[in-house]
Amino acid sequence: MPTLNNQNTIINVIVTLENNQPIFSYTDENNHPRSGDVIVTENAQIFYQLVDQTDKGLKFVGAAFSTPFDGVIDQVQVVNNGNTLQLNDNDQVIGNTEFRLILSNSTAEFGSHLLLSPDPQVVNRPGQN
């Protein structure tokens, strides 16, 4: 799990289909495989960048948190026309939070179904390097 020290990080979220089942994988900004999890030790922004290889017109619509009021993530924004999910983490709360990325599709044959990712997590460890 990569550690963030007062910086931004980009995680590519690659979605493919296998037998009509969505498969999620993650890479860093240099396309090296990684998990979707992040350890944060200082103020950071985490960008989940969608790489849709399904031909279903997927877009981010948000994130669903297991513990939404734990204060680990301070703000969630969908930006870049739904292609990026931005998490702002001021790293003020020690702990971890699990969540699922929520995506919708724009293809008429499937209506407005929502798709949930396997759950990545953010772990806050203020002051640790």
Chimera marker file (.cmm) of the C-alpha trace (Angstrom):
<marker_set name="trace">
<marker id="1" x="0.000" y="0.000" z="0.000" r="1" g="1" b="0" radius="0.5"/>
<marker id="2" x="1.619" y="3.321" z="-1.002" r="1" g="1" b="0" radius="0.5"/>
<marker id="3" x="2.161" y="6.026" z="1.612" r="1" g="1" b="0" radius="0.5"/>
<marker id="4" x="1.285" y="9.664" z="0.829" r="1" g="1" b="0" radius="0.5"/>
<marker id="5" x="3.237" y="12.485" z="2.426" r="1" g="1" b="0" radius="0.5"/>
<marker id="6" x="1.585" y="15.861" z="1.704" r="1" g="1" b="0" radius="0.5"/>
<marker id="7" x="1.036" y="15.143" z="-1.961" r="1" g="1" b="0" radius="0.5"/>
<marker id="8" x="-1.455" y="14.045" z="-4.544" r="1" g="1" b="0" radius="0.5"/>
<marker id="9" x="-1.655" y="10.584" z="-5.954" r="1" g="1" b="0" radius="0.5"/>
<marker id="10" x="-3.425" y="9.174" z="-8.978" r="1" g="1" b="0" radius="0.5"/>
<marker id="11" x="-4.816" y="5.663" z="-8.978" r="1" g="1" b="0" radius="0.5"/>
<marker id="12" x="-6.093" y="4.340" z="-12.292" r="1" g="1" b="0" radius="0.5"/>
<marker id="13" x="-9.260" y="2.268" z="-11.872" r="1" g="1" b="0" radius="0.5"/>
<marker id="14" x="-9.443" y="-0.118" z="-14.812" r="1" g="1" b="0" radius="0.5"/>
<marker id="15" x="-12.817" y="-1.756" z="-15.368" r="1" g="1" b="0" radius="0.5"/>
<marker id="16" x="-13.149" y="-4.642" z="-17.820" r="1" g="1" b="0" radius="0.5"/>
<marker id="17" x="-15.820" y="-7.269" z="-18.410" r="1" g="1" b="0" radius="0.5"/>
<marker id="18" x="-15.342" y="-11.012" z="-18.186" r="1" g="1" b="0" radius="0.5"/>
<marker id="19" x="-18.474" y="-13.051" z="-18.977" r="1" g="1" b="0" radius="0.5"/>
<marker id="20" x="-20.478" y="-9.850" z="-18.424" r="1" g="1" b="0" radius="0.5"/>
<marker id="21" x="-19.035" y="-9.522" z="-14.896" r="1" g="1" b="0" radius="0.5"/>
<marker id="22" x="-17.117" y="-6.309" z="-14.077" r="1" g="1" b="0" radius="0.5"/>
<marker id="23" x="-13.488" y="-6.830" z="-13.123" r="1" g="1" b="0" radius="0.5"/>
<marker id="24" x="-11.683" y="-4.024" z="-11.284" r="1" g="1" b="0" radius="0.5"/>
<marker id="25" x="-7.916" y="-3.591" z="-11.287" r="1" g="1" b="0" radius="0.5"/>
<marker id="26" x="-5.700" y="-0.698" z="-10.235" r="1" g="1" b="0" radius="0.5"/>
<marker id="27" x="-2.451" y="0.849" z="-11.455" r="1" g="1" b="0" radius="0.5"/>
<marker id="28" x="-0.394" y="3.860" z="-10.423" r="1" g="1" b="0" radius="0.5"/>
<marker id="29" x="0.102" y="6.875" z="-12.696" r="1" g="1" b="0" radius="0.5"/>
<marker id="30" x="2.933" y="4.972" z="-14.445" r="1" g="1" b="0" radius="0.5"/>
<marker id="31" x="0.614" y="2.007" z="-15.123" r="1" g="1" b="0" radius="0.5"/>
<marker id="32" x="2.331" y="-0.279" z="-12.595" r="1" g="1" b="0" radius="0.5"/>
<marker id="33" x="-0.104" y="-2.689" z="-10.881" r="1" g="1" b="0" radius="0.5"/>
<marker id="34" x="-1.112" y="-1.803" z="-7.336" r="1" g="1" b="0" radius="0.5"/>
<marker id="35" x="-4.057" y="-2.053" z="-4.963" r="1" g="1" b="0" radius="0.5"/>
<marker id="36" x="-6.621" y="0.715" z="-4.608" r="1" g="1" b="0" radius="0.5"/>
<marker id="37" x="-5.607" y="1.220" z="-0.956" r="1" g="1" b="0" radius="0.5"/>
<marker id="38" x="-3.604" y="4.199" z="0.311" r="1" g="1" b="0" radius="0.5"/>
<marker id="39" x="-1.795" y="5.089" z="3.560" r="1" g="1" b="0" radius="0.5"/>
<marker id="40" x="-1.837" y="8.831" z="4.298" r="1" g="1" b="0" radius="0.5"/>
<marker id="41" x="0.597" y="10.466" z="6.753" r="1" g="1" b="0" radius="0.5"/>
<marker id="42" x="-0.068" y="14.139" z="5.893" r="1" g="1" b="0" radius="0.5"/>
<marker id="43" x="-2.632" y="16.281" z="4.081" r="1" g="1" b="0" radius="0.5"/>
<marker id="44" x="-3.292" y="14.629" z="0.697" r="1" g="1" b="0" radius="0.5"/>
<marker id="45" x="-5.591" y="14.397" z="-2.287" r="1" g="1" b="0" radius="0.5"/>
<marker id="46" x="-6.283" y="11.006" z="-3.824" r="1" g="1" b="0" radius="0.5"/>
<marker id="47" x="-7.527" y="10.842" z="-7.405" r="1" g="1" b="0" radius="0.5"/>
<marker id="48" x="-9.200" y="7.694" z="-8.714" r="1" g="1" b="0" radius="0.5"/>
<marker id="49" x="-9.010" y="8.013" z="-12.513" r="1" g="1" b="0" radius="0.5"/>
<marker id="50" x="-11.451" y="5.815" z="-14.468" r="1" g="1" b="0" radius="0.5"/>
<marker id="51" x="-10.174" y="3.687" z="-17.361" r="1" g="1" b="0" radius="0.5"/>
<marker id="52" x="-13.382" y="2.188" z="-18.761" r="1" g="1" b="0" radius="0.5"/>
<marker id="53" x="-12.687" y="-0.785" z="-21.015" r="1" g="1" b="0" radius="0.5"/>
<marker id="54" x="-16.291" y="-2.065" z="-20.957" r="1" g="1" b="0" radius="0.5"/>
<marker id="55" x="-17.836" y="0.015" z="-23.769" r="1" g="1" b="0" radius="0.5"/>
<marker id="56" x="-20.718" y="0.696" z="-21.356" r="1" g="1" b="0" radius="0.5"/>
<marker id="57" x="-20.031" y="4.401" z="-20.833" r="1" g="1" b="0" radius="0.5"/>
<marker id="58" x="-19.093" y="4.146" z="-17.160" r="1" g="1" b="0" radius="0.5"/>
<marker id="59" x="-18.753" y="7.291" z="-15.035" r="1" g="1" b="0" radius="0.5"/>
<marker id="60" x="-18.077" y="7.870" z="-11.346" r="1" g="1" b="0" radius="0.5"/>
<marker id="61" x="-21.089" y="9.097" z="-9.359" r="1" g="1" b="0" radius="0.5"/>
<marker id="62" x="-19.535" y="8.935" z="-5.890" r="1" g="1" b="0" radius="0.5"/>
<marker id="63" x="-18.268" y="6.684" z="-3.121" r="1" g="1" b="0" radius="0.5"/>
<marker id="64" x="-20.151" y="4.701" z="-0.467" r="1" g="1" b="0" radius="0.5"/>
<marker id="65" x="-18.390" y="4.476" z="2.891" r="1" g="1" b="0" radius="0.5"/>
<marker id="66" x="-18.803" y="1.701" z="5.468" r="1" g="1" b="0" radius="0.5"/>
<marker id="67" x="-18.323" y="4.332" z="8.196" r="1" g="1" b="0" radius="0.5"/>
<marker id="68" x="-19.202" y="7.647" z="6.509" r="1" g="1" b="0" radius="0.5"/>
<marker id="69" x="-18.904" y="9.818" z="9.625" r="1" g="1" b="0" radius="0.5"/>
<marker id="70" x="-15.498" y="8.646" z="10.887" r="1" g="1" b="0" radius="0.5"/>
<marker id="71" x="-13.740" y="11.809" z="9.601" r="1" g="1" b="0" radius="0.5"/>
<marker id="72" x="-10.953" y="9.945" z="7.773" r="1" g="1" b="0" radius="0.5"/>
<marker id="73" x="-11.965" y="11.397" z="4.396" r="1" g="1" b="0" radius="0.5"/>
<marker id="74" x="-12.941" y="15.059" z="4.535" r="1" g="1" b="0" radius="0.5"/>
<marker id="75" x="-14.486" y="15.535" z="1.106" r="1" g="1" b="0" radius="0.5"/>
<marker id="76" x="-15.438" y="13.512" z="-1.977" r="1" g="1" b="0" radius="0.5"/>
<marker id="77" x="-15.924" y="15.135" z="-5.375" r="1" g="1" b="0" radius="0.5"/>
<marker id="78" x="-16.755" y="13.759" z="-8.805" r="1" g="1" b="0" radius="0.5"/>
<marker id="79" x="-14.802" y="15.807" z="-11.348" r="1" g="1" b="0" radius="0.5"/>
<marker id="80" x="-13.690" y="15.694" z="-14.970" r="1" g="1" b="0" radius="0.5"/>
<marker id="81" x="-17.164" y="14.804" z="-16.280" r="1" g="1" b="0" radius="0.5"/>
<marker id="82" x="-17.351" y="11.706" z="-14.079" r="1" g="1" b="0" radius="0.5"/>
<marker id="83" x="-13.954" y="10.365" z="-15.096" r="1" g="1" b="0" radius="0.5"/>
<marker id="84" x="-12.264" y="11.211" z="-11.783" r="1" g="1" b="0" radius="0.5"/>
<marker id="85" x="-13.214" y="10.728" z="-8.155" r="1" g="1" b="0" radius="0.5"/>
<marker id="86" x="-11.277" y="13.041" z="-5.832" r="1" g="1" b="0" radius="0.5"/>
<marker id="87" x="-10.869" y="12.270" z="-2.131" r="1" g="1" b="0" radius="0.5"/>
<marker id="88" x="-9.549" y="15.051" z="0.107" r="1" g="1" b="0" radius="0.5"/>
<marker id="89" x="-7.879" y="13.840" z="3.293" r="1" g="1" b="0" radius="0.5"/>
<marker id="90" x="-6.627" y="16.413" z="5.806" r="1" g="1" b="0" radius="0.5"/>
<marker id="91" x="-5.171" y="13.524" z="7.845" r="1" g="1" b="0" radius="0.5"/>
<marker id="92" x="-6.600" y="14.876" z="11.093" r="1" g="1" b="0" radius="0.5"/>
<marker id="93" x="-8.172" y="11.591" z="12.220" r="1" g="1" b="0" radius="0.5"/>
<marker id="94" x="-6.192" y="8.427" z="12.921" r="1" g="1" b="0" radius="0.5"/>
<marker id="95" x="-7.800" y="5.287" z="11.534" r="1" g="1" b="0" radius="0.5"/>
<marker id="96" x="-8.969" y="3.704" z="8.343" r="1" g="1" b="0" radius="0.5"/>
<marker id="97" x="-12.117" y="3.847" z="6.261" r="1" g="1" b="0" radius="0.5"/>
<marker id="98" x="-13.373" y="1.383" z="3.700" r="1" g="1" b="0" radius="0.5"/>
<marker id="99" x="-15.475" y="2.443" z="0.758" r="1" g="1" b="0" radius="0.5"/>
<marker id="100" x="-16.732" y="1.392" z="-2.631" r="1" g="1" b="0" radius="0.5"/>
<marker id="101" x="-16.464" y="3.382" z="-5.797" r="1" g="1" b="0" radius="0.5"/>
<marker id="102" x="-19.911" y="3.930" z="-7.330" r="1" g="1" b="0" radius="0.5"/>
<marker id="103" x="-20.212" y="4.068" z="-11.111" r="1" g="1" b="0" radius="0.5"/>
<marker id="104" x="-23.147" y="4.449" z="-13.479" r="1" g="1" b="0" radius="0.5"/>
<marker id="105" x="-23.418" y="3.631" z="-17.162" r="1" g="1" b="0" radius="0.5"/>
<marker id="106" x="-24.753" y="5.667" z="-20.026" r="1" g="1" b="0" radius="0.5"/>
<marker id="107" x="-25.694" y="2.912" z="-22.464" r="1" g="1" b="0" radius="0.5"/>
<marker id="108" x="-29.411" y="2.833" z="-23.231" r="1" g="1" b="0" radius="0.5"/>
<marker id="109" x="-29.665" y="-0.969" z="-23.180" r="1" g="1" b="0" radius="0.5"/>
<marker id="110" x="-28.802" y="-1.093" z="-19.472" r="1" g="1" b="0" radius="0.5"/>
<marker id="111" x="-30.718" y="1.964" z="-18.264" r="1" g="1" b="0" radius="0.5"/>
<marker id="112" x="-29.253" y="3.559" z="-15.175" r="1" g="1" b="0" radius="0.5"/>
<marker id="113" x="-27.763" y="0.596" z="-13.342" r="1" g="1" b="0" radius="0.5"/>
<marker id="114" x="-25.158" y="1.356" z="-10.704" r="1" g="1" b="0" radius="0.5"/>
<marker id="115" x="-21.928" y="-0.575" z="-10.318" r="1" g="1" b="0" radius="0.5"/>
<marker id="116" x="-19.935" y="-0.969" z="-7.070" r="1" g="1" b="0" radius="0.5"/>
<marker id="117" x="-16.212" y="-1.656" z="-6.901" r="1" g="1" b="0" radius="0.5"/>
<marker id="118" x="-14.528" y="-3.997" z="-4.449" r="1" g="1" b="0" radius="0.5"/>
<marker id="119" x="-13.706" y="-1.871" z="-1.428" r="1" g="1" b="0" radius="0.5"/>
<marker id="120" x="-10.425" y="0.040" z="-1.331" r="1" g="1" b="0" radius="0.5"/>
<marker id="121" x="-9.476" y="1.788" z="1.894" r="1" g="1" b="0" radius="0.5"/>
<marker id="122" x="-7.603" y="4.835" z="3.133" r="1" g="1" b="0" radius="0.5"/>
<marker id="123" x="-5.519" y="4.476" z="6.301" r="1" g="1" b="0" radius="0.5"/>
<marker id="124" x="-4.587" y="7.669" z="8.176" r="1" g="1" b="0" radius="0.5"/>
<marker id="125" x="-1.372" y="7.648" z="10.207" r="1" g="1" b="0" radius="0.5"/>
<marker id="126" x="-0.660" y="11.303" z="11.009" r="1" g="1" b="0" radius="0.5"/>
<marker id="127" x="2.962" y="12.121" z="11.685" r="1" g="1" b="0" radius="0.5"/>
<marker id="128" x="4.327" y="8.745" z="10.548" r="1" g="1" b="0" radius="0.5"/>
<marker id="129" x="6.653" y="8.462" z="7.567" r="1" g="1" b="0" radius="0.5"/>
<link id1="1" id2="2" r="1" g="1" b="0" radius="0.2"/>
<link id1="2" id2="3" r="1" g="1" b="0" radius="0.2"/>
<link id1="3" id2="4" r="1" g="1" b="0" radius="0.2"/>
<link id1="4" id2="5" r="1" g="1" b="0" radius="0.2"/>
<link id1="5" id2="6" r="1" g="1" b="0" radius="0.2"/>
<link id1="6" id2="7" r="1" g="1" b="0" radius="0.2"/>
<link id1="7" id2="8" r="1" g="1" b="0" radius="0.2"/>
<link id1="8" id2="9" r="1" g="1" b="0" radius="0.2"/>
<link id1="9" id2="10" r="1" g="1" b="0" radius="0.2"/>
<link id1="10" id2="11" r="1" g="1" b="0" radius="0.2"/>
<link id1="11" id2="12" r="1" g="1" b="0" radius="0.2"/>
<link id1="12" id2="13" r="1" g="1" b="0" radius="0.2"/>
<link id1="13" id2="14" r="1" g="1" b="0" radius="0.2"/>
<link id1="14" id2="15" r="1" g="1" b="0" radius="0.2"/>
<link id1="15" id2="16" r="1" g="1" b="0" radius="0.2"/>
<link id1="16" id2="17" r="1" g="1" b="0" radius="0.2"/>
<link id1="17" id2="18" r="1" g="1" b="0" radius="0.2"/>
<link id1="18" id2="19" r="1" g="1" b="0" radius="0.2"/>
<link id1="19" id2="20" r="1" g="1" b="0" radius="0.2"/>
<link id1="20" id2="21" r="1" g="1" b="0" radius="0.2"/>
<link id1="21" id2="22" r="1" g="1" b="0" radius="0.2"/>
<link id1="22" id2="23" r="1" g="1" b="0" radius="0.2"/>
<link id1="23" id2="24" r="1" g="1" b="0" radius="0.2"/>
<link id1="24" id2="25" r="1" g="1" b="0" radius="0.2"/>
<link id1="25" id2="26" r="1" g="1" b="0" radius="0.2"/>
<link id1="26" id2="27" r="1" g="1" b="0" radius="0.2"/>
<link id1="27" id2="28" r="1" g="1" b="0" radius="0.2"/>
<link id1="28" id2="29" r="1" g="1" b="0" radius="0.2"/>
<link id1="29" id2="30" r="1" g="1" b="0" radius="0.2"/>
<link id1="30" id2="31" r="1" g="1" b="0" radius="0.2"/>
<link id1="31" id2="32" r="1" g="1" b="0" radius="0.2"/>
<link id1="32" id2="33" r="1" g="1" b="0" radius="0.2"/>
<link id1="33" id2="34" r="1" g="1" b="0" radius="0.2"/>
<link id1="34" id2="35" r="1" g="1" b="0" radius="0.2"/>
<link id1="35" id2="36" r="1" g="1" b="0" radius="0.2"/>
<link id1="36" id2="37" r="1" g="1" b="0" radius="0.2"/>
<link id1="37" id2="38" r="1" g="1" b="0" radius="0.2"/>
<link id1="38" id2="39" r="1" g="1" b="0" radius="0.2"/>
<link id1="39" id2="40" r="1" g="1" b="0" radius="0.2"/>
<link id1="40" id2="41" r="1" g="1" b="0" radius="0.2"/>
<link id1="41" id2="42" r="1" g="1" b="0" radius="0.2"/>
<link id1="42" id2="43" r="1" g="1" b="0" radius="0.2"/>
<link id1="43" id2="44" r="1" g="1" b="0" radius="0.2"/>
<link id1="44" id2="45" r="1" g="1" b="0" radius="0.2"/>
<link id1="45" id2="46" r="1" g="1" b="0" radius="0.2"/>
<link id1="46" id2="47" r="1" g="1" b="0" radius="0.2"/>
<link id1="47" id2="48" r="1" g="1" b="0" radius="0.2"/>
<link id1="48" id2="49" r="1" g="1" b="0" radius="0.2"/>
<link id1="49" id2="50" r="1" g="1" b="0" radius="0.2"/>
<link id1="50" id2="51" r="1" g="1" b="0" radius="0.2"/>
<link id1="51" id2="52" r="1" g="1" b="0" radius="0.2"/>
<link id1="52" id2="53" r="1" g="1" b="0" radius="0.2"/>
<link id1="53" id2="54" r="1" g="1" b="0" radius="0.2"/>
<link id1="54" id2="55" r="1" g="1" b="0" radius="0.2"/>
<link id1="55" id2="56" r="1" g="1" b="0" radius="0.2"/>
<link id1="56" id2="57" r="1" g="1" b="0" radius="0.2"/>
<link id1="57" id2="58" r="1" g="1" b="0" radius="0.2"/>
<link id1="58" id2="59" r="1" g="1" b="0" radius="0.2"/>
<link id1="59" id2="60" r="1" g="1" b="0" radius="0.2"/>
<link id1="60" id2="61" r="1" g="1" b="0" radius="0.2"/>
<link id1="61" id2="62" r="1" g="1" b="0" radius="0.2"/>
<link id1="62" id2="63" r="1" g="1" b="0" radius="0.2"/>
<link id1="63" id2="64" r="1" g="1" b="0" radius="0.2"/>
<link id1="64" id2="65" r="1" g="1" b="0" radius="0.2"/>
<link id1="65" id2="66" r="1" g="1" b="0" radius="0.2"/>
<link id1="66" id2="67" r="1" g="1" b="0" radius="0.2"/>
<link id1="67" id2="68" r="1" g="1" b="0" radius="0.2"/>
<link id1="68" id2="69" r="1" g="1" b="0" radius="0.2"/>
<link id1="69" id2="70" r="1" g="1" b="0" radius="0.2"/>
<link id1="70" id2="71" r="1" g="1" b="0" radius="0.2"/>
<link id1="71" id2="72" r="1" g="1" b="0" radius="0.2"/>
<link id1="72" id2="73" r="1" g="1" b="0" radius="0.2"/>
<link id1="73" id2="74" r="1" g="1" b="0" radius="0.2"/>
<link id1="74" id2="75" r="1" g="1" b="0" radius="0.2"/>
<link id1="75" id2="76" r="1" g="1" b="0" radius="0.2"/>
<link id1="76" id2="77" r="1" g="1" b="0" radius="0.2"/>
<link id1="77" id2="78" r="1" g="1" b="0" radius="0.2"/>
<link id1="78" id2="79" r="1" g="1" b="0" radius="0.2"/>
<link id1="79" id2="80" r="1" g="1" b="0" radius="0.2"/>
<link id1="80" id2="81" r="1" g="1" b="0" radius="0.2"/>
<link id1="81" id2="82" r="1" g="1" b="0" radius="0.2"/>
<link id1="82" id2="83" r="1" g="1" b="0" radius="0.2"/>
<link id1="83" id2="84" r="1" g="1" b="0" radius="0.2"/>
<link id1="84" id2="85" r="1" g="1" b="0" radius="0.2"/>
<link id1="85" id2="86" r="1" g="1" b="0" radius="0.2"/>
<link id1="86" id2="87" r="1" g="1" b="0" radius="0.2"/>
<link id1="87" id2="88" r="1" g="1" b="0" radius="0.2"/>
<link id1="88" id2="89" r="1" g="1" b="0" radius="0.2"/>
<link id1="89" id2="90" r="1" g="1" b="0" radius="0.2"/>
<link id1="90" id2="91" r="1" g="1" b="0" radius="0.2"/>
<link id1="91" id2="92" r="1" g="1" b="0" radius="0.2"/>
<link id1="92" id2="93" r="1" g="1" b="0" radius="0.2"/>
<link id1="93" id2="94" r="1" g="1" b="0" radius="0.2"/>
<link id1="94" id2="95" r="1" g="1" b="0" radius="0.2"/>
<link id1="95" id2="96" r="1" g="1" b="0" radius="0.2"/>
<link id1="96" id2="97" r="1" g="1" b="0" radius="0.2"/>
<link id1="97" id2="98" r="1" g="1" b="0" radius="0.2"/>
<link id1="98" id2="99" r="1" g="1" b="0" radius="0.2"/>
<link id1="99" id2="100" r="1" g="1" b="0" radius="0.2"/>
<link id1="100" id2="101" r="1" g="1" b="0" radius="0.2"/>
<link id1="101" id2="102" r="1" g="1" b="0" radius="0.2"/>
<link id1="102" id2="103" r="1" g="1" b="0" radius="0.2"/>
<link id1="103" id2="104" r="1" g="1" b="0" radius="0.2"/>
<link id1="104" id2="105" r="1" g="1" b="0" radius="0.2"/>
<link id1="105" id2="106" r="1" g="1" b="0" radius="0.2"/>
<link id1="106" id2="107" r="1" g="1" b="0" radius="0.2"/>
<link id1="107" id2="108" r="1" g="1" b="0" radius="0.2"/>
<link id1="108" id2="109" r="1" g="1" b="0" radius="0.2"/>
<link id1="109" id2="110" r="1" g="1" b="0" radius="0.2"/>
<link id1="110" id2="111" r="1" g="1" b="0" radius="0.2"/>
<link id1="111" id2="112" r="1" g="1" b="0" radius="0.2"/>
<link id1="112" id2="113" r="1" g="1" b="0" radius="0.2"/>
<link id1="113" id2="114" r="1" g="1" b="0" radius="0.2"/>
<link id1="114" id2="115" r="1" g="1" b="0" radius="0.2"/>
<link id1="115" id2="116" r="1" g="1" b="0" radius="0.2"/>
<link id1="116" id2="117" r="1" g="1" b="0" radius="0.2"/>
<link id1="117" id2="118" r="1" g="1" b="0" radius="0.2"/>
<link id1="118" id2="119" r="1" g="1" b="0" radius="0.2"/>
<link id1="119" id2="120" r="1" g="1" b="0" radius="0.2"/>
<link id1="120" id2="121" r="1" g="1" b="0" radius="0.2"/>
<link id1="121" id2="122" r="1" g="1" b="0" radius="0.2"/>
<link id1="122" id2="123" r="1" g="1" b="0" radius="0.2"/>
<link id1="123" id2="124" r="1" g="1" b="0" radius="0.2"/>
<link id1="124" id2="125" r="1" g="1" b="0" radius="0.2"/>
<link id1="125" id2="126" r="1" g="1" b="0" radius="0.2"/>
<link id1="126" id2="127" r="1" g="1" b="0" radius="0.2"/>
<link id1="127" id2="128" r="1" g="1" b="0" radius="0.2"/>
<link id1="128" id2="129" r="1" g="1" b="0" radius="0.2"/>
</marker_set>
